[in-house]
Amino acid sequence: MRLAHLYIISTLFLFACSSQQISDYKYNYNEVESGMQQDSSFDSLISTYRIKMDAMMNEVIGSSDSTLVKYAPESPLGNFSADVIYTAGLNNASKLVGKELTKENSFCLLNFGGLRAPLNQGNITVGNIYELMPFDNRVVVVELEVEQIREMLDYLYEKNGQPVSDNARFVLSKAAKKLWLNDKPYNFKEKLYIITSDYLAGGGDKMTFLSDASNLWDSGVLMRDIYLEHVRRQKTIPYYPVQKRMEVIK
Amino acid sequence: MKRGEFIRLMACGSATLLPLTSAMSGDTESVTILHTNDTHSRIDPFPAGHKKYPDKGGVSRRKALVDAIRAEEENVLLLDAGDIFQGTPYFNLYGGELELKLMSSMQYDAATMGNHDFDAGLEQFSRVLPNADFPFLCANYDFSNTPIAGKTKPYHVFQKGGLKIGVFGVGIELNGLVPSALYGDTVYQNPIEKAQYYATLLKEDLKCNLVICLSHLGYFPRLNDMCDKVLAEQTSGIDLIIGGHTHTFFTEPEMRKNKLGKSVLINQVGFAGLVLGRIDFFFDKKGQADRWAANPISTHYDIT
């Protein structure tokens, strides 16, 4: 009897509860801010990892005169990144490709999505460079045919620009898409050599004009290592003004 | 026995004697959904000198906040919508081990995989996965021919008090977003089709009171036209989409209508653990769906 009663209750209970439907909701936006209570039990767990990491990451390797940030179609951070990669790439690419790469037949193309943090004014640490470039991407050279260059111009117009090195100048409108390299208008006859990352060369950020190309040379050098070496050598990073490398007229 | 359980038993018990009073206050229940997305290895707070987020975020604070809410609420689910990895050197050096340990310690109940959770490759993901005491829910990636075959599941049903909460996860197309060497033989499947399949399973067959989709598709489309708005409008059975990927800070959830005209909420809390989202759902037997639907918050967050 008692069991039967319990059975009835629990059946009703299950039925009742499974039939419950949403009647209302309430939202809270909890910002995680300074001055909030902290859980100290996490500190010991994190510190075993942090000590080794800090030793490596907190090393100051140079400084920046200003804060470099990114925005489309052209930005100080994009210009810095593309110039550093282009300079290093151009120095080594001719040997890699087996053909002389110049400022008239090559340039560097990166993507805004790949620049993961601004470069703040003041000291630059190893950790800051890891935050700018956390990915293990390598520098590669891609050979583009004229058709792929046209696709690239369409892509850059649609995408509202991407970071490029200082020898390139794009003026992109719906009607006309123009490119100058080292102040010379591109003639749409010659092949061009794009210094970029293996990620983009593989079609990342939908750069299919790069993944469609038939010739690619992989330097094996990490982009992050190039930034680190550049800052160590230069010591001071100047401001990289926007200088009409990329004009998109919509 | 916790207080809520006692009250519920009392309510159910009294229902046998007084069936007409079943809608009395005692038999309503609630569940508190806490959520993060795109935490991106942000374990320590941002530095004090950071331009945008000085000394904000940090897992020690998040842990304290979660614990304080758990102390007040009986039914809590803590969920993450992906991109746990990548963004600080903790990930470069330790491959995701610490992130998962800390999430386990905060008692996360489930997470889905974002594109950056592939960044160390699936071999490495498989190596650090034992540090996660919670399931990774991936309904539209077929990992059969990868190192994490059998190590994720499409959905999980949580019993919280008298409530059944079904949670599943959908991920973004990897081609063009993640180097193919990293995702290997992962097969991306249509997230709308998979979402519909699991939402129906959870709502209709398994009778869940609440169905949550952890989505890393993004609030607005980036590389293709798949996004949370489309997911919300082209499916049925989902009550809440916890989004990620686009790092969108919603100040409050957005309500949309699903393909059957029923309400579905979308929410996303930016990135880096700067915000802990909290949505409390209240339930009753009458299912005052009209009241739930009459909370129309439609903010239409701008594309940034």
Contacts between the chains, C-beta under 8 A, distances in Angstrom:
chain1	res1	chain2	res2	distance
A	8	B	16	6.3
A	9	B	12	6.2
A	9	B	13	5.7
A	9	B	16	6.0
A	12	B	12	5.8
A	12	B	15	5.8
A	12	B	16	6.0
A	13	B	8	7.6
A	13	B	9	7.3
A	13	B	12	4.0
A	13	B	162	7.1
A	14	B	162	8.0
A	16	B	12	5.8
A	16	B	15	6.4
A	16	B	22	6.9
A	16	B	27	6.7
A	16	B	162	7.5
A	16	B	285	6.2
A	17	B	8	7.5
A	17	B	12	7.7
A	17	B	29	7.3
A	17	B	161	7.8
A	17	B	162	3.1
A	17	B	163	6.8
A	17	B	209	7.8
A	18	B	162	7.8
A	18	B	164	6.8
A	18	B	207	5.0
A	18	B	209	7.0
A	19	B	285	5.8
A	19	B	287	7.6
A	20	B	28	8.0
A	20	B	29	6.2
A	20	B	162	7.0
A	20	B	163	6.6
A	20	B	209	5.3
A	20	B	283	4.0
A	20	B	284	6.3
A	20	B	285	5.7
A	20	B	287	7.3
A	21	B	209	6.9
A	21	B	283	6.2
A	21	B	284	7.2
A	21	B	285	7.6
A	21	B	286	7.6
A	21	B	287	2.7
A	21	B	288	7.7
A	21	B	289	6.3
A	21	B	292	8.0
A	22	B	209	7.5
A	22	B	210	6.7
A	22	B	239	6.3
A	22	B	281	5.5
A	22	B	282	7.2
A	22	B	283	5.9
A	22	B	287	7.1
A	22	B	289	7.2
A	22	B	292	4.8
A	23	B	28	7.2
A	23	B	282	5.1
A	23	B	283	6.1
A	23	B	284	4.7
A	23	B	286	7.2
A	23	B	287	6.7
A	23	B	288	4.2
A	23	B	289	7.8
A	23	B	291	5.8
A	23	B	292	5.9
A	24	B	281	7.8
A	24	B	282	4.4
A	24	B	288	7.3
A	24	B	291	5.7
A	24	B	292	5.9
A	24	B	295	7.1
A	25	B	265	7.2
A	25	B	279	5.7
A	25	B	280	6.3
A	25	B	281	5.0
A	25	B	282	6.7
A	25	B	292	6.8
A	25	B	295	6.7
A	26	B	279	7.3
A	26	B	280	4.6
A	26	B	282	7.6
A	27	B	252	5.1
A	27	B	253	5.7
A	27	B	267	7.6
A	27	B	277	7.9
A	27	B	278	7.0
A	27	B	279	5.4
A	27	B	280	7.9
A	27	B	297	8.0
A	28	B	277	7.9
A	28	B	278	4.0
A	28	B	279	7.8
A	28	B	280	7.7
A	29	B	251	6.1
A	29	B	252	6.9
A	29	B	269	7.7
A	29	B	275	6.1
A	29	B	277	7.2
A	29	B	278	7.8
A	30	B	65	6.0
A	30	B	275	6.3
A	30	B	276	4.3
A	30	B	277	7.5
A	30	B	278	5.9
A	31	B	56	7.3
A	31	B	274	6.7
A	31	B	275	5.5
A	32	B	45	8.0
A	32	B	56	6.4
A	32	B	57	5.1
A	32	B	58	6.4
A	32	B	61	5.0
A	32	B	62	5.5
A	32	B	65	6.7
A	32	B	273	6.0
A	32	B	274	5.9
A	32	B	275	6.6
A	32	B	276	6.2
A	33	B	55	7.7
A	33	B	56	5.5
A	33	B	61	7.6
A	34	B	45	7.0
A	34	B	54	7.5
A	34	B	55	3.9
A	34	B	56	6.7
A	36	B	61	4.6
A	36	B	64	6.8
A	36	B	65	6.9
A	37	B	61	7.1
A	37	B	64	4.3
A	37	B	65	7.7
A	37	B	68	7.5
A	38	B	58	7.4
A	38	B	60	4.0
A	38	B	61	5.3
A	38	B	63	7.9
A	38	B	64	5.7
A	39	B	60	4.9
A	39	B	61	7.6
A	39	B	63	3.9
A	39	B	64	4.4
A	39	B	67	6.7
A	40	B	60	7.3
A	41	B	63	7.7
A	41	B	105	7.9
A	42	B	59	6.1
A	42	B	60	4.4
A	42	B	63	5.7
A	42	B	102	6.7
A	42	B	105	7.1
A	43	B	60	6.6
A	45	B	98	7.8
A	45	B	101	6.7
A	45	B	102	7.1
A	45	B	105	7.2
A	46	B	43	6.1
A	46	B	44	7.5
A	46	B	59	7.5
A	46	B	60	7.6
A	46	B	98	7.0
A	46	B	102	7.5
A	49	B	90	6.4
A	49	B	93	7.7
A	49	B	94	6.1
A	49	B	98	5.0
A	50	B	44	7.4
A	52	B	93	7.3
A	53	B	89	5.5
A	53	B	90	6.4
A	53	B	93	5.4
A	53	B	94	8.0
A	56	B	89	7.6
A	56	B	93	7.6
A	57	B	89	5.1
A	67	B	51	6.6
A	116	B	87	6.7
A	118	B	51	7.2
A	120	B	49	7.2
A	120	B	50	7.7
A	120	B	51	6.7
A	122	B	49	7.5
A	127	B	88	8.0
A	127	B	89	5.6
A	130	B	88	7.6
A	130	B	89	4.6
A	130	B	92	5.8
A	131	B	87	7.2
A	131	B	88	6.7
A	131	B	89	7.7
A	134	B	86	5.6
A	134	B	87	6.2
A	134	B	88	7.6
A	134	B	89	7.7
A	134	B	91	7.0
A	134	B	92	6.1
A	135	B	86	7.6
A	135	B	119	6.9
A	198	B	179	7.2
A	199	B	179	5.7
A	202	B	179	5.7
A	202	B	180	6.6
A	203	B	175	7.6
A	203	B	176	5.5
A	204	B	176	6.2
A	204	B	177	7.0
A	204	B	179	7.0
A	205	B	176	6.9
A	205	B	177	7.9
A	205	B	223	7.8
A	206	B	176	5.0
A	206	B	223	5.8
